[in-house]
Amino acid sequence: MGKLKDRMRDDLRLRNYAPGTVDTYLSYAKRFVARFMKPPEEITRDESRAYLLRLLTEREFAVEGAAPPGDESRLVLYTPDSLRQILCADRFSFESARGR
């Protein structure tokens, strides 16, 4: 994620994002890219959408107190704010990977 990370950091700084927000976005983008195990520019909109929907599903199960289907060994709780940050970070990384 080297070039994408550098580009994202620069783009976020140019938009005057707070240093903590930059670090948070880069952290979420790293997880996003690692999930697919392929170059960021090869991640499709459908794959990105499915990833975000899965996070929502995991959150719903966490709120209900049950583990996500097929992954009973861990329980993930995303707050609405963290889900918004993940969405924004992933959207930003998706667009940065395509030079938009």
C-alpha positions as CSV (number, residue, x, y, z in Angstrom):
1,M,0.0,0.0,0.0
2,G,3.1,2.2,-0.2
3,K,2.2,4.6,-3.1
4,L,-1.5,4.7,-2.2
5,K,-0.6,5.4,1.5
6,D,1.7,8.3,0.4
7,R,-0.9,9.7,-2.0
8,M,-3.7,9.4,0.6
9,R,-1.6,11.1,3.3
10,D,-0.8,14.0,0.9
11,D,-4.4,14.3,-0.3
12,L,-5.7,14.3,3.2
13,R,-3.2,16.9,4.3
14,L,-4.0,19.1,1.3
15,R,-7.7,19.0,2.4
16,N,-6.5,20.1,5.9
17,Y,-7.7,17.0,7.7
18,A,-6.5,16.8,11.3
19,P,-3.5,14.6,12.0
20,G,-5.5,12.1,14.0
21,T,-8.1,11.8,11.2
22,V,-5.3,11.2,8.7
23,D,-3.9,8.4,10.9
24,T,-7.4,6.9,11.4
25,Y,-8.1,7.0,7.6
26,L,-4.8,5.4,6.8
27,S,-5.3,2.7,9.4
28,Y,-8.8,1.8,8.0
29,A,-7.5,2.0,4.4
30,K,-4.7,-0.5,5.3
31,R,-7.3,-2.9,6.7
32,F,-9.5,-2.4,3.6
33,V,-6.7,-3.2,1.2
34,A,-5.3,-6.1,3.3
35,R,-8.8,-7.7,3.2
36,F,-8.6,-8.2,-0.6
37,M,-4.9,-9.2,-0.9
38,K,-4.5,-7.5,-4.3
39,P,-3.4,-4.0,-5.5
40,P,-5.9,-1.3,-4.4
41,E,-6.5,-0.2,-8.0
42,E,-7.9,-3.7,-8.8
43,I,-10.5,-3.6,-6.0
44,T,-13.9,-3.1,-7.6
45,R,-16.8,-1.0,-6.4
46,D,-18.8,-4.2,-5.9
47,E,-16.0,-5.7,-3.7
48,S,-15.8,-2.5,-1.7
49,R,-19.6,-2.4,-1.2
50,A,-19.7,-6.0,-0.1
51,Y,-16.9,-5.3,2.4
52,L,-18.8,-2.4,3.9
53,L,-22.0,-4.4,4.0
54,R,-20.2,-7.1,5.9
55,L,-19.0,-4.6,8.5
56,L,-22.6,-3.5,9.0
57,T,-23.7,-7.1,9.4
58,E,-20.9,-7.7,11.9
59,R,-22.0,-4.6,13.8
60,E,-25.7,-5.7,13.8
61,F,-24.7,-9.1,15.2
62,A,-22.3,-7.5,17.8
63,V,-25.1,-5.2,18.9
64,E,-27.4,-8.2,19.3
65,G,-24.7,-10.1,21.2
66,A,-24.2,-12.9,18.7
67,A,-21.1,-13.6,16.6
68,P,-21.1,-13.0,12.9
69,P,-22.1,-16.1,10.9
70,G,-19.1,-18.3,10.0
71,D,-16.9,-16.3,12.4
72,E,-18.1,-17.2,15.9
73,S,-14.6,-16.9,17.3
74,R,-14.6,-13.1,17.4
75,L,-17.1,-10.4,18.0
76,V,-16.7,-7.0,16.4
77,L,-18.5,-3.9,17.6
78,Y,-18.3,-0.8,15.4
79,T,-20.0,2.3,16.6
80,P,-22.0,4.4,14.1
81,D,-19.1,7.0,14.1
82,S,-16.5,4.4,13.4
83,L,-18.6,2.9,10.6
84,R,-18.9,6.4,9.1
85,Q,-15.1,6.8,9.3
86,I,-14.5,3.4,7.7
87,L,-16.9,4.3,4.9
88,C,-15.2,7.7,4.3
89,A,-11.7,6.2,4.6
90,D,-12.5,3.4,2.2
91,R,-14.2,5.7,-0.3
92,F,-11.1,8.0,-0.1
93,S,-8.7,5.1,-0.6
94,F,-10.8,3.8,-3.5
95,E,-10.8,7.2,-5.2
96,S,-7.1,7.8,-4.4
97,A,-6.1,4.5,-6.0
98,R,-7.8,5.7,-9.2
99,G,-6.2,9.2,-9.1
100,R,-9.5,11.0,-8.6
